[in-house]
């Protein structure tokens, strides 16, 4: 059963990466609305004009009007409703020319780094344009499916920001963040055939991926 955290209409959502969720499939949760300041500023980051966004410093998500909430599926999956999700924009991601048009579907793969050393740890967050995460279609309701890697988790903060945690670094509970485990490192945008349409590295620790248009 999906747990409705808030009513999400034609959307604006930001993901900039932190997090831990203790809300599991089948457990009911109240409706949580984002404070206007959180939706507008995204903890100090500008959204441009994309409804749904992910980025660094830490990996987190926040809502931008008119979106008002998240749908929590499990501690590893959160869904959000956007608009015109076949357009992906990036900021401060080296190697990607923005915007990237993928009208037939896509998968975005975001990596962090491993706890020891600086090796890439792939698929920290996988964002999909369809419920089965095939990347072969765009969801007809403009829903975007945001999934954390196994042994990671999402949390929602008091101002309704979504946060990612790598359990290897942060443990299985709590909201503590640890660099580089909880920080966005590399981005891959894949087409329906599984090939990379674009890929790059976060250049300044505060890069951003925007999904959709107003």
Secondary structure as the mmCIF struct_conf table of DSSP 4:
data_model
#
loop_
_struct_conf.conf_type_id
_struct_conf.id
_struct_conf.beg_label_comp_id
_struct_conf.beg_label_asym_id
_struct_conf.beg_label_seq_id
_struct_conf.end_label_comp_id
_struct_conf.end_label_asym_id
_struct_conf.end_label_seq_id
STRN STRN1 UNK A 3 UNK A 4
BEND BEND1 UNK A 6 UNK A 6
BEND BEND2 UNK A 10 UNK A 10
STRN STRN2 UNK A 13 UNK A 16
TURN_TY1_P TURN_TY1_P1 UNK A 25 UNK A 26
HELX_RH_AL_P HELX_RH_AL_P1 UNK A 36 UNK A 41
TURN_TY1_P TURN_TY1_P2 UNK A 42 UNK A 44
TURN_TY1_P TURN_TY1_P3 UNK A 48 UNK A 49
BEND BEND3 UNK A 51 UNK A 51
STRN STRN3 UNK A 52 UNK A 55
BEND BEND4 UNK A 56 UNK A 57
STRN STRN4 UNK A 58 UNK A 58
STRN STRN5 UNK A 60 UNK A 63
TURN_TY1_P TURN_TY1_P4 UNK A 65 UNK A 66
STRN STRN6 UNK A 71 UNK A 74
TURN_TY1_P TURN_TY1_P5 UNK A 75 UNK A 76
STRN STRN7 UNK A 77 UNK A 81
BEND BEND5 UNK A 83 UNK A 84
TURN_TY1_P TURN_TY1_P6 UNK A 85 UNK A 86
STRN STRN8 UNK A 87 UNK A 91
BEND BEND6 UNK A 92 UNK A 92
STRN STRN9 UNK A 93 UNK A 94
TURN_TY1_P TURN_TY1_P7 UNK A 95 UNK A 95
HELX_LH_PP_P HELX_LH_PP_P1 UNK A 97 UNK A 97
BEND BEND7 UNK A 98 UNK A 98
HELX_LH_PP_P HELX_LH_PP_P2 UNK A 99 UNK A 99
STRN STRN10 UNK A 100 UNK A 101
TURN_TY1_P TURN_TY1_P8 UNK A 103 UNK A 104
STRN STRN11 UNK A 107 UNK A 113
BEND BEND8 UNK A 115 UNK A 118
STRN STRN12 UNK A 120 UNK A 128
BEND BEND9 UNK A 129 UNK A 130
TURN_TY1_P TURN_TY1_P9 UNK A 131 UNK A 132
BEND BEND10 UNK A 135 UNK A 137
TURN_TY1_P TURN_TY1_P10 UNK A 140 UNK A 141
STRN STRN13 UNK A 143 UNK A 148
HELX_LH_PP_P HELX_LH_PP_P3 UNK A 149 UNK A 149
TURN_TY1_P TURN_TY1_P11 UNK A 150 UNK A 151
STRN STRN14 UNK A 152 UNK A 156
TURN_TY1_P TURN_TY1_P12 UNK A 158 UNK A 159
BEND BEND11 UNK A 160 UNK A 160
STRN STRN15 UNK A 162 UNK A 166
HELX_RH_AL_P HELX_RH_AL_P2 UNK A 167 UNK A 170
BEND BEND12 UNK A 172 UNK A 174
TURN_TY1_P TURN_TY1_P13 UNK A 179 UNK A 182
STRN STRN16 UNK A 183 UNK A 183
STRN STRN17 UNK A 186 UNK A 190
TURN_TY1_P TURN_TY1_P14 UNK A 192 UNK A 193
BEND BEND13 UNK A 194 UNK A 194
STRN STRN18 UNK A 196 UNK A 202
BEND BEND14 UNK A 203 UNK A 205
STRN STRN19 UNK A 208 UNK A 211
BEND BEND15 UNK A 212 UNK A 212
#
